[in-house]
Amino acid sequence: MKGKKELFGTNGVRGVVGDSMGPELVLRIGQALGAMRPGTIAVGRDSRSSGAMLVHAMKAGLLASGCSVVDCGILPTPALQFIVRGRFAAGAMITASHNPPEYNGVKVIEADGTEMGDEEVIALEERLGSGSYSLADWRGIGDEEDGSGLVDRYIDGILAHFPPGAGRGMTVAVDPGAGAACRTTPRLLERMGATVHAINATFDGTFPNRLPEPTPAGLAPLAALVRETGAAFGVAHDGDADRAVFVDDRGRYVEENREFALIAHHVCRERTGVIVTPVSTSQLIEDVAAATGCTVRYTPVGSIYVARSMLDLIAHGTDVAFGGEGNGGLIYPDHQFCRDGGMTTAMMVALLARTGRPLSELIDALPPYHFISEKKKSSRIDEIVPAVVAAFPDHSADLTDGVRIAKEKTWALVRRSGTEPIVRVMVEAPDRAGAEAMRDAVLAVIRPFLD
């Protein structure tokens, strides 16, 4: 029987520091990773207060296994992935991404720059469980180098896709959220020629002004900054900056599915093929595909499934135009196969420069689907999916990840979160009333199974 992941979720292993996440676990992950991927490993972390403790534990495990380590310091996850690709045996990122500050975790990066896939993660977990990794003797312990300057490769790699001065004359408001993007996004925009106004742009692992998850309420100060400065847009990131979310020139939060559709349309005007995205994505992406001569391929939720599906399609001779999730995590196959908030920020600059139109006008021109996303705590998640399937017999049911039920232009997805002990409910319809009616119908079915 094929094994399954126990520790690792959709995007690495995460937990509350001092409870399920601590240096002992990270040390063992380092030892197991070093045994699986001998060579030189690049490590990095986001700005969380527990990051230094855990990155030292990771380095100790890798060094003890005989690997050499290059410590890249605090930087975005996509920056470490760009640095690793083709240059290192693997990478390890200490981050809990969008989770609250008491969380931390580990993302393992393969030599091709993608996150470690399920089969290899299962093998890694088996090593952890059995202790099947050998430690080097005193003559075989690895060396450590400072790699803090390597982040410039990432910024240069993004800039290589755009003409010099692409953002000249543009004003941009930035909220890195005291996270890893403090080190990259303001610099990136300035090098594109933009005038930058930033808030929350100093590392602070307690995230004092807003949580790492960029939400409409948390980005109210960014919206105010956009209006005060006359910025073309505002951009914010989660803790490790693999996602980017936007506020338009009127200070309105841009729902991430609409962001995805807008940027996908921009990219796919020049590059046709398959758009790869999870089952949680808005029908807007189908509209984009139809308008640009592309098709859509759906995957389970999680950027690793999108990235590996893109790579598999390319390996079999299929043209891939674009990929991403409806949460601000977009993947550019010409750049790298992972979510990249920095690249998305630069692409927004290029898009607005090309069209010469305000972001608010472009967003308002998209079809008016209404999207709702909620999360509920449940200790009976396994009972929810069959209950939903049974309750909606006249809807199609896609079991790629949880269950997505659909009828005409209205759909709902109910699935287990890969990062938290919750069930996620996503609903979309052509209008608010239809979306709210579908949400209420689904919640009525799953309510007996909620905590």
Buried (B, 14 or more C-beta within 10 A) or exposed (E): EEEEBEBBBBBBBBBBBEEEBBBEBBBBBBBBBBBBBBEBBBBBBBBBBBBEBBBBBBBBBBBBBBBBBBBBBBBBBBBBBBBBBEBBBBBBBBBBBBBBBBBBBBBBBBBBBBBBBBEBBBBBBEBBEEEEBEBBEEEEBBEBEEBBEBBEBBBEBBBEBBEEEBBEEBBBBBBBBBBBBBBBBBBBBEBBBBBBBBBBBEBBBEBEEBBBBBEEEBBBBBBBBBBEBEBBBBBBBBBBBBBBBBBBBBBBBBBBBBBBBBBBBBBBBEBBBBBBBBBBBBBBBBBBBEEBEBBBBBBBBBBBBBBBBBBEBBEEEEEBBBBBBBBBBBBBBEBBBBBBBBBBBBBBBBBBBEEEEBBBEBBEEBEEBBBBBEEBEBEEBEEBBEBBBEBBEEBEBBEBBBBBBBEEBBBBBBBBBBBBEBBBBBBBBBEEEBBBBBBEBBBEBBEEBBE
